[in-house]
Amino acid sequence: MKIIKRNGAEVVFDINKITNAITQANNAVEESVRMTPLQIQRISEKVSIACEELGRSPSVEEIQDMVEKSIMAHGAFEVAKQH
């Protein structure tokens, strides 16, 4: 699967980039509202599956929206508000 970067280039999808971005945002909030590594992993996997189900290459912006919605679905609103 590929994704479309902001500059229009298509690159191979890398779930680790999603996991790293969520982890960085998670580390930027107070410890009391942080998600667990398992929650982050599940969000990354959910986004990966959603991207595959699109049947086309999603854009970075679409992936960011999916991540934010998945974070909010886990009840971690503070992390989503950081981005």
Contacts in CASP RR format, 6 or more apart in sequence:
PFRMAT RR
TARGET T0000
AUTHOR 0000-0000-0000
METHOD contacts of the structure
MODEL  1
MKIIKRNGAEVVFDINKITNAITQANNAVEESVRMTPLQIQRISEKVSIA
CEELGRSPSVEEIQDMVEKSIMAHGAFEVAKQH
1 12 0 8 1.000
1 13 0 8 1.000
1 51 0 8 1.000
1 52 0 8 1.000
1 57 0 8 1.000
2 10 0 8 1.000
2 11 0 8 1.000
2 12 0 8 1.000
2 13 0 8 1.000
2 57 0 8 1.000
3 10 0 8 1.000
3 11 0 8 1.000
3 12 0 8 1.000
3 13 0 8 1.000
3 51 0 8 1.000
3 57 0 8 1.000
3 58 0 8 1.000
3 59 0 8 1.000
3 60 0 8 1.000
3 63 0 8 1.000
4 10 0 8 1.000
4 57 0 8 1.000
4 58 0 8 1.000
4 59 0 8 1.000
4 60 0 8 1.000
5 11 0 8 1.000
5 60 0 8 1.000
6 59 0 8 1.000
6 60 0 8 1.000
6 61 0 8 1.000
10 57 0 8 1.000
13 48 0 8 1.000
13 51 0 8 1.000
15 44 0 8 1.000
15 45 0 8 1.000
15 47 0 8 1.000
15 48 0 8 1.000
18 43 0 8 1.000
18 44 0 8 1.000
18 47 0 8 1.000
18 48 0 8 1.000
18 63 0 8 1.000
18 67 0 8 1.000
19 40 0 8 1.000
19 41 0 8 1.000
19 44 0 8 1.000
21 67 0 8 1.000
22 35 0 8 1.000
22 40 0 8 1.000
22 43 0 8 1.000
22 44 0 8 1.000
22 67 0 8 1.000
22 71 0 8 1.000
22 79 0 8 1.000
23 37 0 8 1.000
23 40 0 8 1.000
25 79 0 8 1.000
25 82 0 8 1.000
25 83 0 8 1.000
26 34 0 8 1.000
26 35 0 8 1.000
26 40 0 8 1.000
26 76 0 8 1.000
26 79 0 8 1.000
27 34 0 8 1.000
28 79 0 8 1.000
28 82 0 8 1.000
29 78 0 8 1.000
29 79 0 8 1.000
29 82 0 8 1.000
30 78 0 8 1.000
33 76 0 8 1.000
33 78 0 8 1.000
33 79 0 8 1.000
34 76 0 8 1.000
34 79 0 8 1.000
35 43 0 8 1.000
35 71 0 8 1.000
35 74 0 8 1.000
35 76 0 8 1.000
35 79 0 8 1.000
39 74 0 8 1.000
39 76 0 8 1.000
42 74 0 8 1.000
43 67 0 8 1.000
43 70 0 8 1.000
43 71 0 8 1.000
43 74 0 8 1.000
46 66 0 8 1.000
46 70 0 8 1.000
47 63 0 8 1.000
47 66 0 8 1.000
47 67 0 8 1.000
47 70 0 8 1.000
50 66 0 8 1.000
51 58 0 8 1.000
51 63 0 8 1.000
51 66 0 8 1.000
54 62 0 8 1.000
58 66 0 8 1.000
64 83 0 8 1.000
67 83 0 8 1.000
68 80 0 8 1.000
68 83 0 8 1.000
71 77 0 8 1.000
71 79 0 8 1.000
71 80 0 8 1.000
72 80 0 8 1.000
END
